[in-house]
Amino acid sequence: MKVSICGVRGSVPITGPDFMRAGGDTSCVAISRDGAPPTLILDAGTGVRRVTELLEGEPFRGALVLTHLHWDHVQGLPCFLAGDRPDAEVALLLPDQGPPAIDVLSRVMSPPFFPILPDDLRGGWSFDGYDEGARRVDGFEVLAAEVPHGGGRTMGLRVSDGRASVAYIPDHGPQELGPGDDGLGPLHNAIVELVSGADLLIHDAQYTAAELPAHAHFGHAAADYAVELAARCGVPRVLLFHHDPCRTDDQLDAIVAGLSVPAGITVSVAREGETIHL
């Protein structure tokens, strides 16, 4: 399995010389089998534009799974050139909200807020809801579980190809369920099920532990929580993700340097353009 990091920011995209090492696009990860083009995309923030580069002129044919519908996870959809062409085939899945998926998505992608509707995208697009549980998506096993975040239904995902697995939890506010053992939020059942035994954890780390008390109502996690989760669930590698839009490259590196990381775990900053082979 090949995991390509295409967008790493939370909330809004950012640009400037202080943000170039990590990158400034919002959430998107592309997954493929080694030697093949990406066929599974997780979230469609502005980073989804990078998937077009990965396809080297070919159309996207596969599935696009949204963890939730906040702007920073859908705003790249109309700019995804490899998906907006006559020969593209895109199965878009979003957490079931009750109404038809295309109607829900049209609330954030329609005039007067945007000039086109989802079904104006060229190619063969389908729009469906998904619920918690496991399903086959373009040859991958995808396990979904609802996680606390606020402002709409949010899923965490675990993707496996039968040999390796990645847990992708870009937005997660565990403090909504209480303080937990260390004040950062509990390691609740849903998150432990998603993460246990994974080869890679990509997790919300928008805040530091010191910042969290003033920002807990925003529905995000501290980097320290991601490390503790990995340690408890036997995950050897952690990518800190969903960086605060004001966090510079040097500040991100300082967060990693200041973490208490148990032996056997590697923690690093998620950076756009990074490719991980599992």
C-alpha positions in Angstrom: 0.0 0.0 0.0 1.2 3.5 -0.9 0.0 6.5 1.1 0.4 9.9 -0.5 0.0 13.0 1.7 -1.7 15.7 -0.4 -3.0 18.2 2.1 -2.2 18.6 5.8 -3.8 21.8 7.2 -7.0 22.3 9.2 -9.6 25.0 8.9 -8.2 27.1 6.0 -5.4 26.8 3.5 -2.3 28.9 4.2 0.6 30.1 2.1 4.0 31.8 2.7 7.7 31.0 3.3 7.1 29.9 6.9 4.8 27.1 5.9 6.5 25.5 2.9 8.1 22.5 4.5 4.8 21.1 5.8 2.6 22.7 3.2 -0.5 24.8 3.3 -3.3 22.8 1.6 -6.2 21.3 3.6 -6.9 17.7 4.3 -6.4 15.0 1.6 -4.7 11.6 1.5 -4.5 9.4 -1.6 -4.0 5.6 -1.3 -2.9 3.2 -4.0 -1.3 -0.2 -4.4 2.4 0.0 -5.1 3.0 0.6 -8.8 -0.6 1.6 -9.5 -2.3 5.0 -9.6 -4.3 6.2 -6.6 -7.8 4.7 -6.5 -8.9 5.8 -3.0 -8.9 9.3 -1.8 -9.7 10.3 1.8 -11.2 13.8 2.0 -11.2 16.5 -0.6 -9.7 19.6 0.9 -7.6 21.8 -1.3 -4.9 19.1 -1.3 -7.0 17.0 -3.6 -5.5 19.0 -6.5 -2.2 17.2 -5.9 -3.9 13.9 -6.7 -4.1 15.1 -10.3 -0.3 15.4 -10.4 0.0 11.8 -9.0 -2.1 10.5 -11.9 0.2 12.0 -14.6 -2.4 13.0 -17.1 -4.8 10.0 -16.5 -8.3 10.4 -15.2 -9.2 9.4 -11.6 -11.2 6.2 -11.4 -12.0 5.2 -7.9 -13.6 6.2 -4.7 -13.5 9.5 -2.7 -14.5 9.0 0.9 -15.2 12.1 3.0 -14.8 11.9 6.8 -17.2 14.8 7.2 -18.5 17.9 5.4 -16.7 20.9 6.9 -15.4 23.3 4.3 -11.7 22.3 4.8 -12.6 18.7 3.7 -14.7 19.5 0.7 -13.5 22.8 -0.8 -11.1 21.1 -3.3 -13.9 19.1 -5.0 -14.6 21.5 -7.9 -10.8 22.0 -8.4 -10.0 18.3 -8.7 -9.1 18.3 -12.4 -8.5 14.5 -12.7 -12.0 13.9 -11.4 -13.7 16.7 -13.5 -13.3 15.3 -17.0 -15.5 13.2 -19.2 -13.5 10.0 -18.7 -13.3 10.1 -14.9 -15.3 7.7 -12.7 -15.7 8.8 -9.1 -17.8 7.2 -6.4 -18.1 9.8 -3.7 -19.1 8.6 -0.2 -20.0 10.8 2.8 -21.3 10.0 6.3 -25.0 9.4 6.0 -26.9 12.4 7.2 -30.5 11.2 6.4 -31.3 13.1 3.2 -29.7 11.9 -0.1 -25.9 12.4 -0.2 -26.0 14.7 -3.3 -28.6 16.9 -1.6 -26.5 17.3 1.5 -23.3 18.0 -0.5 -25.2 20.6 -2.6 -25.7 22.7 0.5 -22.0 23.6 0.4 -21.5 23.5 -3.4 -24.2 25.4 -5.2 -25.1 29.0 -6.2 -24.8 31.6 -4.7 -21.9 30.1 -2.7 -20.3 28.4 -5.7 -21.3 28.5 -9.4 -21.8 24.8 -10.0 -23.5 21.9 -8.3 -22.0 18.5 -7.6 -23.8 16.8 -10.5 -22.3 19.5 -12.8 -18.9 17.8 -12.4 -17.9 16.0 -15.6 -17.5 12.3 -15.9 -19.3 9.5 -14.1 -19.9 10.7 -10.5 -22.1 8.9 -8.0 -23.0 10.2 -4.5 -23.9 7.9 -1.6 -23.9 7.9 2.1 -22.1 5.5 4.4 -22.5 4.4 8.0 -20.3 2.9 10.6 -18.9 -0.5 9.9 -16.7 -2.3 7.4 -17.1 -2.2 3.6 -15.1 -3.0 0.5 -14.1 0.2 -1.4 -12.1 -0.2 -4.6 -10.4 -3.3 -3.4 -9.6 -1.9 0.0 -11.3 -2.8 3.3 -12.5 0.4 4.9 -13.7 0.4 8.5 -15.6 3.6 9.6 -16.5 4.6 13.1 -18.0 7.9 14.3 -15.8 10.1 16.4 -16.5 13.3 18.4 -15.8 16.5 16.5 -19.0 18.7 16.5 -20.9 20.5 13.8 -22.0 17.4 11.9 -21.4 13.7 11.8 -17.7 12.9 11.6 -16.0 9.5 10.9 -12.6 8.1 11.5 -11.4 5.6 9.0 -9.1 2.5 8.8 -8.0 1.3 5.4 -6.4 -2.1 4.8 -5.2 -3.9 1.7 -4.9 -7.3 3.6 -1.2 -6.8 4.3 -1.0 -3.3 5.8 -3.3 -0.8 7.3 -3.5 3.0 8.0 -5.8 4.7 10.5 -6.9 8.1 9.3 -8.5 10.4 11.9 -8.0 13.9 10.7 -10.6 15.6 13.0 -11.2 14.3 16.5 -12.2 16.0 19.7 -12.0 13.4 22.4 -12.5 15.9 25.2 -16.2 16.0 24.2 -16.4 12.6 26.0 -14.7 13.8 29.1 -11.1 14.6 30.3 -9.8 11.1 30.3 -6.8 10.1 32.4 -4.6 13.0 31.5 -7.0 15.8 30.6 -6.6 15.3 26.8 -9.7 13.2 26.4 -10.4 9.4 26.8 -9.1 6.6 24.6 -12.7 5.7 23.8 -13.8 2.4 22.3 -14.4 3.6 18.7 -11.0 5.1 18.4 -9.2 2.1 19.9 -11.0 -0.2 17.4 -10.0 1.9 14.5 -6.3 2.3 15.5 -5.3 -1.0 17.2 -2.6 -2.8 15.3 -2.4 -0.4 12.4 0.9 0.2 10.7 0.4 4.0 10.5 -1.7 6.5 12.4 -2.6 9.8 10.7 -4.2 11.8 13.5 -5.5 15.3 14.3 -2.9 17.2 16.2 -4.1 20.8 15.7 -3.2 21.8 19.3 -0.6 21.3 22.0 -1.6 20.0 25.4 -1.1 23.5 26.8 -3.3 25.1 24.1 -6.1 22.5 24.4 -8.1 23.9 27.4 -8.7 27.2 25.6 -9.7 25.4 22.3 -11.4 22.2 23.4 -14.8 23.4 22.1 -13.3 23.5 18.5 -13.4 19.7 18.4 -9.7 18.9 17.9 -7.0 17.0 19.6 -3.5 17.6 21.1 -0.4 16.0 19.5 0.2 14.3 22.9 -3.1 12.4 22.6 -2.1 11.0 19.2 1.2 9.7 20.7 -0.6 8.1 23.7 -3.2 6.5 21.4 -0.5 5.0 19.2 1.3 3.7 22.3 -1.8 2.1 23.7 -2.8 0.6 20.4 0.5 -0.8 19.2 1.1 1.5 16.3 4.7 2.1 15.3 4.4 5.3 13.3 2.4 8.5 13.8 1.9 11.4 11.4 0.7 14.6 13.2 -2.0 16.0 10.9 -4.6 18.8 10.5 -2.0 21.4 11.4 -3.3 24.7 12.8 -3.3 27.2 9.9 -1.1 29.6 11.8 1.5 27.0 12.9 4.8 27.6 11.1 7.2 24.8 10.0 9.6 25.6 12.9 6.7 25.5 15.4 5.6 22.1 14.1 9.1 20.7 14.4 9.3 22.1 18.0 6.1 20.3 18.9 7.5 17.0 17.8 10.8 17.7 19.6 8.9 18.4 22.8 6.8 15.3 22.9 7.5 12.4 25.2 7.6 9.4 22.7 7.8 5.9 24.0 10.4 3.6 22.5 9.4 1.8 19.3 7.2 4.7 18.0 8.2 7.2 15.4 6.4 10.5 15.3 6.7 13.1 12.6 4.9 16.1 11.0 2.7 15.2 8.1 4.2 17.0 5.0 2.6 17.5 1.6 4.3 15.5 -1.1 5.4 12.8 1.3 4.8 9.2 0.2 4.8 6.3 2.7 5.0 2.7 1.6 3.4 0.1 3.9 
